[in-house]
Amino acid sequence: MIGILFGVFIILVVFGVPVSFTLGVAAIVALVVFGGYPLQVVVQRMFTAVDSFALMAIPFFMLAGSLMDHGGITRRIIDFASALVGHFQGGLAHVVALTGVVMGGISGSGVADTAAIGSIMVPEMTRRGYDKAFSAALVACAGSIGLIIPPSIAMIIYGVVAQVSIGDLFLAGIVPGVLIGLGLMLVSSYVAKRDGYPTEPYVPWPEKIKSFKNAIWALIMPLIIIVGIRGGIFTPTEGGVVAAVYGLVVGMFVYKEIDWRDLPEIFSETVISTAVVTFLICTASLFGWVLASERIPQAIAESILSISSNKYMILLMINVLLLIVGMFLDSGPAIILLAPVLLPLAKSLDINLVHFGLVMVINLTIGLLTPPVGTALYVSCNISQLPLADVSKAVLKFIAVMFTVLILITYVPQLIMWVPNML
């Protein structure tokens, strides 16, 4: 049955079928046509995959991100970032990096942040003389930080699958997200000096304070969510509701850029995005259940342990595996498929599951930037109207930053675990 499962999967991937349908069709063919299972099992397993209270956080955080985006939050965050770092050489590149970190604390989606930041910054950077491929690559990387900085949809999915605290995962994501943002700024500074990119006019402190006040409603939202979840005031799902209500109030009554007539479009966008993610979870879970029923996770764990029993060598092999998988699968289905496979191995090596979750998420974040299924990369290519090859080449220097942070947190878990341990 496993041969049929992977055979159908590979054939559908070659023909360019969307990954959610590829996973579902491959599992159904293996189970029903060749495995003799009744079709009811398929429906039952898919329903069970999303029958989780914690997963309800996903549509609410998506709604919050959409409300904040339509409410003018993105522009105000960019203005605030520009006031802070725009006067450095290559100022707009620093603005993109800082905006990626801040926006990551609002939407929880790397692809959504890439689209929001890129639609504003790529045309502006091009107009100011920045290389377009450099701008597009930087936007893709900065937007991808949304997968790491809390609240992160990928972390919610991992927390549900691994049965670990989503609040702890959120806290552990702060340090690597900030480190990646700083790394992007360092690389941007080097490129700006090398290529002579311009600086923006220095913004005096009264203007800095004014831009901070304009953006304050967006900046405090991640703090409300993290403190509320970690303090036991509300669950991650209830946190999503709080974020959505907060985004609605800010957009309609504070910034006054959302009208009642805008709500149907915003809700429609959220429903479509939620449906896409939910269907991915359903089909990926079904595919994973077939693997589990054939004891593939145990076989993979035994194979890895047969190569080496050294904890650090096994972590290296897991990183390589996740980087390869990230090239072909988005973070959601990859986590659902691989977490049940790798978690027993992590437990046997006494690896903290919160730490392991961050290792998985950062690996798969890099996957957003690597062909053939680099979603954030494709979004950035569409915005910049550049071929994939040009942006892929330009993104390598930024991937090196993310890879460095990945190695650091893989082998120095204290770097990220001190935050959830302290709080």
C-alpha positions as CSV (number, residue, x, y, z in Angstrom):
1,M,0.0,0.0,0.0
2,I,2.9,2.4,0.7
3,G,4.2,1.9,-2.8
4,I,0.8,2.9,-4.2
5,L,0.6,5.8,-1.8
6,F,4.0,7.3,-2.9
7,G,3.6,6.3,-6.5
8,V,0.3,8.3,-6.9
9,F,1.7,11.1,-4.9
10,I,4.8,11.5,-7.1
11,I,2.7,11.2,-10.3
12,L,0.3,14.0,-9.2
13,V,3.2,16.2,-8.1
14,V,4.8,15.8,-11.5
15,F,1.6,16.9,-13.2
16,G,1.4,20.0,-10.9
17,V,-1.7,19.0,-8.9
18,P,-2.1,21.2,-5.8
19,V,-0.5,19.6,-2.8
20,S,-3.7,19.3,-0.8
21,F,-5.4,17.3,-3.5
22,T,-2.3,15.4,-4.1
23,L,-2.1,14.2,-0.5
24,G,-5.9,13.4,-0.4
25,V,-6.1,11.5,-3.7
26,A,-2.9,9.5,-3.0
27,A,-4.3,8.5,0.4
28,I,-7.8,7.6,-0.9
29,V,-6.3,5.5,-3.8
30,A,-4.1,3.6,-1.3
31,L,-6.8,3.1,1.3
32,V,-10.0,2.5,-0.7
33,V,-8.9,1.2,-4.1
34,F,-5.9,-1.0,-3.0
35,G,-6.3,-1.2,0.8
36,G,-10.0,-2.3,0.8
37,Y,-11.0,0.3,3.5
38,P,-14.5,1.6,3.3
39,L,-14.9,5.2,2.1
40,Q,-16.4,6.2,5.5
41,V,-12.9,5.8,7.0
42,V,-11.6,8.6,4.8
43,V,-14.4,11.0,5.9
44,Q,-14.0,10.0,9.5
45,R,-10.2,10.5,9.5
46,M,-10.5,13.9,7.8
47,F,-13.2,15.1,10.2
48,T,-11.1,13.9,13.2
49,A,-8.1,15.9,12.0
50,V,-9.9,19.2,12.3
51,D,-12.1,18.3,15.3
52,S,-10.0,20.3,17.6
53,F,-10.8,23.4,19.7
54,A,-7.2,24.7,19.4
55,L,-7.4,24.7,15.6
56,M,-10.2,27.3,15.8
57,A,-7.5,29.8,16.6
58,I,-6.4,29.7,12.9
59,P,-9.4,31.4,11.3
60,F,-9.6,34.0,14.1
61,F,-5.9,35.0,13.7
62,M,-6.4,35.0,9.9
63,L,-9.4,37.3,10.4
64,A,-7.4,39.5,12.8
65,G,-4.6,39.8,10.2
66,S,-7.0,40.7,7.4
67,L,-8.7,43.3,9.6
68,M,-5.4,44.9,10.5
69,D,-4.3,44.9,6.9
70,H,-7.5,46.6,5.6
71,G,-7.4,49.0,8.6
72,G,-4.2,50.7,7.5
73,I,-1.9,48.9,10.0
74,T,0.7,47.9,7.4
75,R,1.3,51.4,6.2
76,R,1.5,52.8,9.8
77,I,4.0,50.0,10.8
78,I,6.1,50.8,7.7
79,D,6.0,54.6,8.6
80,F,7.1,53.8,12.2
81,A,10.0,51.5,11.0
82,S,11.1,54.2,8.5
83,A,11.2,56.7,11.3
84,L,13.4,54.4,13.4
85,V,15.9,53.0,10.8
86,G,15.4,54.9,7.6
87,H,18.3,57.2,8.1
88,F,20.8,54.3,7.9
89,Q,22.4,53.6,4.5
90,G,20.0,51.4,2.6
91,G,17.3,52.7,4.9
92,L,14.3,51.1,3.0
93,A,15.9,47.7,3.2
94,H,16.2,48.1,7.0
95,V,12.5,49.2,7.0
96,V,11.5,46.0,5.3
97,A,13.4,43.8,7.8
98,L,12.0,45.6,10.8
99,T,8.5,45.7,9.4
100,G,8.7,41.9,8.8
101,V,9.4,41.3,12.5
102,V,6.5,43.6,13.6
103,M,4.0,42.3,11.0
104,G,4.9,38.8,12.1
105,G,3.3,39.6,15.4
106,I,0.0,40.4,13.8
107,S,-1.0,38.0,11.0
108,G,0.8,34.7,11.8
109,S,1.2,34.0,8.1
110,G,4.5,34.3,6.2
111,V,2.8,34.5,2.8
112,A,0.3,37.1,3.9
113,D,3.0,39.3,5.4
114,T,5.1,38.9,2.2
115,A,2.2,40.1,0.1
116,A,1.3,43.0,2.4
117,I,4.9,44.3,2.8
118,G,5.9,43.6,-0.8
119,S,3.0,45.4,-2.4
120,I,4.1,48.7,-0.8
121,M,7.9,48.3,-0.5
122,V,9.0,46.7,-3.7
123,P,7.7,49.5,-6.0
124,E,9.0,52.1,-3.6
125,M,12.5,50.5,-3.3
126,T,12.7,50.1,-7.1
127,R,11.8,53.8,-7.5
128,R,14.6,54.8,-5.1
129,G,17.2,52.8,-7.1
130,Y,17.4,49.5,-5.3
131,D,18.0,46.4,-7.3
132,K,14.6,44.8,-7.9
133,A,15.7,41.3,-7.3
134,F,17.4,42.3,-4.0
135,S,14.2,44.0,-2.9
136,A,12.0,41.1,-3.8
137,A,14.2,38.6,-2.1
138,L,14.4,40.7,1.1
139,V,10.6,41.1,1.2
140,A,10.1,37.4,0.8
141,C,12.5,36.7,3.7
142,A,11.1,39.5,5.9
143,G,7.6,38.3,5.3
144,S,8.5,34.7,6.1
145,I,9.3,35.8,9.7
146,G,5.6,35.7,10.2
147,L,5.9,32.0,10.5
148,I,8.2,32.3,13.5
149,I,7.1,35.4,15.5
150,P,4.0,34.8,17.6
151,P,1.2,34.4,16.9
152,S,2.2,31.8,14.3
153,I,-0.3,29.5,12.5
154,A,2.5,26.9,12.0
155,M,3.1,26.8,15.7
156,I,-0.6,26.4,16.5
157,I,-0.7,23.4,14.2
158,Y,2.5,21.9,15.7
159,G,1.1,22.5,19.2
160,V,-2.0,20.6,18.4
161,V,-0.2,17.7,16.8
162,A,2.5,17.5,19.4
163,Q,0.3,18.3,22.4
164,V,2.6,20.9,23.8
165,S,1.8,24.4,25.1
166,I,1.1,26.8,22.3
167,G,1.9,29.7,24.7
168,D,5.4,28.3,25.2
169,L,5.9,27.9,21.5
170,F,4.9,31.5,21.0
171,L,7.4,32.7,23.6
172,A,10.2,30.6,22.2
173,G,9.6,32.1,18.7
174,I,10.4,35.6,19.8
175,V,14.3,35.3,20.0
176,P,14.8,33.5,16.6
177,G,12.4,35.9,14.9
178,V,14.3,38.9,16.2
179,L,17.7,37.3,15.4
180,I,16.6,36.7,11.8
181,G,15.4,40.3,11.5
182,L,18.7,41.6,12.8
183,G,20.6,39.3,10.5
184,L,18.6,40.6,7.5
185,M,19.5,44.2,8.5
186,L,23.2,43.3,8.7
187,V,23.2,41.8,5.3
188,S,21.2,44.7,3.9
189,S,23.7,47.1,5.5
190,Y,26.6,45.4,3.7
191,V,24.8,45.3,0.3
192,A,23.8,49.0,0.7
193,K,27.3,50.1,1.3
194,R,28.7,47.9,-1.5
195,D,26.1,49.1,-4.1
196,G,25.7,52.6,-2.8
197,Y,22.0,52.5,-1.9
198,P,20.5,55.7,-0.5
199,T,19.6,56.8,2.9
200,E,16.3,58.4,3.9
201,P,16.1,61.8,5.6
202,Y,16.7,61.7,9.4
203,V,13.5,61.9,11.3
204,P,13.7,64.0,14.5
205,W,12.5,62.5,17.8
206,P,9.1,64.4,17.9
207,E,8.3,62.8,14.5
208,K,9.5,59.4,15.7
209,I,7.2,59.7,18.7
210,K,4.3,60.7,16.5
211,S,4.8,57.7,14.2
212,F,5.0,55.4,17.3
213,K,1.7,56.8,18.5
214,N,0.2,56.2,15.1
215,A,1.4,52.5,15.2
216,I,0.9,51.8,18.9
217,W,-2.4,50.0,18.4
218,A,-0.8,47.5,16.1
219,L,2.4,47.2,18.2
220,I,0.6,46.2,21.4
221,M,-1.6,43.5,19.9
222,P,1.1,40.7,20.0
223,L,1.8,41.7,23.6
224,I,-1.9,41.4,24.5
225,I,-2.0,37.9,22.9
226,I,1.2,36.6,24.5
227,V,0.5,38.0,28.0
228,G,-3.1,36.8,27.8
229,I,-2.3,33.2,26.8
230,R,0.8,32.9,29.0
231,G,-1.0,34.5,32.0
232,G,-3.9,32.0,31.7
233,I,-6.4,34.8,30.9
234,F,-7.5,33.1,27.7
235,T,-6.6,30.0,25.6
236,P,-4.9,30.3,22.2
237,T,-8.3,30.0,20.5
238,E,-9.8,32.7,22.7
239,G,-6.7,34.7,22.0
240,G,-7.6,34.5,18.3
241,V,-11.0,35.9,19.1
242,V,-9.6,38.7,21.1
243,A,-7.2,39.5,18.3
244,A,-10.0,39.6,15.7
245,V,-12.3,41.8,17.9
246,Y,-9.3,44.0,18.6
247,G,-8.5,44.3,14.9
248,L,-12.1,45.2,14.1
249,V,-12.3,47.9,16.8
250,V,-9.0,49.4,15.8
251,G,-9.8,49.4,12.1
252,M,-13.3,50.7,12.4
253,F,-13.3,53.1,15.4
254,V,-9.6,54.1,16.0
255,Y,-8.1,54.4,12.5
256,K,-11.5,54.6,10.8
257,E,-10.3,52.9,7.6
258,I,-12.7,50.0,7.7
259,D,-16.3,50.6,6.8
260,W,-19.3,48.3,7.4
261,R,-19.3,47.8,3.6
262,D,-15.8,46.4,3.7
263,L,-16.6,43.6,6.1
264,P,-18.2,41.1,3.6
265,E,-14.9,41.3,1.5
266,I,-12.8,40.8,4.6
267,F,-14.9,37.9,5.9
268,S,-14.8,36.3,2.4
269,E,-11.0,36.5,2.3
270,T,-10.8,34.9,5.7
271,V,-13.3,32.1,4.9
272,I,-11.4,31.2,1.7
273,S,-8.0,31.3,3.4
274,T,-9.3,29.2,6.3
275,A,-10.9,26.7,3.9
276,V,-7.6,26.2,2.1
277,V,-5.7,25.6,5.4
278,T,-8.3,23.4,6.8
279,F,-8.5,21.2,3.7
280,L,-4.7,20.9,3.8
281,I,-4.9,19.8,7.4
282,C,-7.6,17.2,6.5
283,T,-5.7,15.6,3.6
284,A,-2.3,15.8,5.2
285,S,-3.7,14.1,8.3
286,L,-5.3,11.4,6.2
287,F,-2.0,10.8,4.4
288,G,-0.1,10.7,7.7
289,W,-2.6,8.2,9.1
290,V,-1.8,5.9,6.2
291,L,1.9,6.2,7.0
292,A,1.3,5.6,10.7
293,S,-0.9,2.5,10.0
294,E,2.0,1.1,7.9
295,R,4.5,1.9,10.8
296,I,6.5,4.2,8.6
297,P,7.4,6.6,11.5
298,Q,8.9,3.7,13.5
299,A,10.8,2.5,10.4
300,I,12.3,6.0,9.8
301,A,13.2,6.4,13.4
302,E,14.9,3.1,13.5
303,S,16.8,3.9,10.2
304,I,18.1,7.2,11.6
305,L,19.1,5.6,14.9
306,S,20.9,2.8,13.0
307,I,23.1,5.4,11.3
308,S,24.1,7.1,14.5
309,S,23.0,7.4,18.2
310,N,24.7,10.7,18.6
311,K,22.1,13.3,19.5
312,Y,23.8,16.2,17.6
313,M,24.3,14.1,14.5
314,I,20.7,13.0,14.5
315,L,19.6,16.7,14.9
316,L,21.7,17.5,11.8
317,M,20.0,14.7,9.8
318,I,16.6,15.9,10.9
319,N,17.5,19.4,9.8
320,V,18.6,18.1,6.4
321,L,15.3,16.1,6.1
322,L,13.1,19.0,7.0
323,L,15.0,21.4,4.6
324,I,14.4,18.9,1.8
325,V,10.7,18.4,2.7
326,G,10.2,22.2,3.0
327,M,11.2,22.5,-0.7
328,F,8.1,20.5,-1.6
329,L,5.5,21.0,1.1
330,D,4.1,24.0,2.9
331,S,4.5,24.2,6.6
332,G,1.0,23.0,7.6
333,P,1.0,19.7,5.8
334,A,4.7,19.1,6.5
335,I,4.2,19.5,10.2
336,I,1.1,17.2,10.2
337,L,3.0,14.6,8.2
338,L,6.4,14.7,9.9
339,A,5.7,15.6,13.5
340,P,4.2,12.2,14.4
341,V,7.2,10.6,12.6
342,L,9.9,12.7,14.4
343,L,8.4,13.3,17.8
344,P,9.1,9.7,19.1
345,L,12.7,10.2,18.0
346,A,13.0,13.6,19.7
347,K,11.5,12.1,22.9
348,S,14.0,9.2,22.8
349,L,16.8,11.7,22.6
350,D,15.4,13.8,25.5
351,I,14.9,16.8,23.3
352,N,12.4,19.4,24.6
353,L,9.4,19.3,22.3
354,V,9.0,23.1,22.4
355,H,12.6,23.5,21.2
356,F,12.0,20.8,18.6
357,G,8.9,22.6,17.4
358,L,11.0,25.8,16.7
359,V,13.6,23.7,14.9
360,M,10.8,22.3,12.6
361,V,9.1,25.7,12.1
362,I,12.4,27.5,11.1
363,N,13.3,24.7,8.7
364,L,10.0,24.9,7.1
365,T,10.2,28.7,7.0
366,I,13.3,28.4,4.9
367,G,11.1,26.1,2.7
368,L,8.9,29.1,1.9
369,L,12.0,30.6,0.1
370,T,13.2,27.6,-1.8
371,P,11.8,26.3,-5.1
372,P,10.0,24.3,-6.4
373,V,7.2,25.1,-3.8
374,G,8.6,28.3,-2.2
375,T,5.3,30.1,-1.7
376,A,6.7,33.3,-0.3
377,L,9.2,33.4,-3.2
378,Y,6.4,33.0,-5.8
379,V,4.4,35.8,-4.1
380,S,7.5,38.1,-4.2
381,C,8.1,37.2,-7.9
382,N,4.5,38.1,-8.8
383,I,4.8,41.4,-7.0
384,S,8.1,42.3,-8.6
385,Q,7.3,40.8,-12.0
386,L,10.7,39.1,-12.0
387,P,11.5,35.5,-13.1
388,L,12.0,32.9,-10.3
389,A,15.6,32.4,-11.2
390,D,16.6,36.0,-10.5
391,V,14.9,36.2,-7.1
392,S,16.1,32.7,-6.1
393,K,19.7,33.8,-6.7
394,A,19.2,37.1,-4.8
395,V,17.6,35.3,-1.8
396,L,20.6,33.0,-1.1
397,K,22.4,35.6,1.1
398,F,19.3,36.0,3.2
399,I,18.7,32.2,3.5
400,A,22.3,32.0,4.9
401,V,21.1,34.3,7.7
402,M,18.1,32.0,8.5
403,F,20.3,28.9,8.3
404,T,22.8,30.4,10.8
405,V,20.0,31.1,13.2
406,L,18.6,27.6,12.6
407,I,22.0,26.0,13.5
408,L,22.3,28.3,16.6
409,I,18.9,27.3,18.1
410,T,19.4,23.6,17.1
411,Y,22.5,23.2,19.1
412,V,22.0,26.0,21.7
413,P,18.4,25.5,22.9
414,Q,19.0,27.8,25.9
415,L,19.0,30.6,23.3
416,I,15.3,30.3,22.9
417,M,14.1,28.3,25.9
418,W,15.0,31.0,28.5
419,V,12.0,33.1,27.5
420,P,9.3,30.5,28.2
421,N,11.2,29.1,31.2
422,M,11.5,32.6,32.7
423,L,7.8,33.4,32.2
